[in-house]
C-alpha cells in the first residue's frame, strides 16, 4: 500500500514534468519495480476464494484467474515508464535543437 502511494505521489510527477531524480530516488524506484515484479510472480501461486466461497488451490486455476483479473494492471504498474519516457524526452529535445541548427 505504501509503495503504491509512493509511486503515485513521487514517480508520476517525475515522469510528467521530466524532473531529474536525485541519486537516492533512482535506486529506490528500481527496487520498487523489482518488488512489483516479485508480486506478479507470487500472485500466480496465491490461493483465492471463488464465488461459492471455496478456497481455490489448483495452480492452473489460480493462474487463469489472475490473468483474467489483475495481471494487466500489475504488469502496467511494473513497467519502469521513467526509464522509457526519459530517453525519449531527451531525444525530442535534441531533435528540436538539430532542426533549429539546420
HELIX and SHEET records of a PDB file:
HELIX    1   1 UNK A    2  UNK A    6  1                                   5    
HELIX    2   2 UNK A    7  UNK A   11  3                                   5    
HELIX    3   3 UNK A   12  UNK A   16  1                                   5    
HELIX    4   4 UNK A   23  UNK A   43  1                                  21    
HELIX    5   5 UNK A   59  UNK A   68  1                                  10    
HELIX    6   6 UNK A   71  UNK A   78  1                                   8    
HELIX    7   7 UNK A   81  UNK A  101  1                                  21    
SHEET    1   A 2 UNK A  48  UNK A  49  0                                        
SHEET    2   A 2 UNK A  55  UNK A  56 -1                                        
END                                                                             
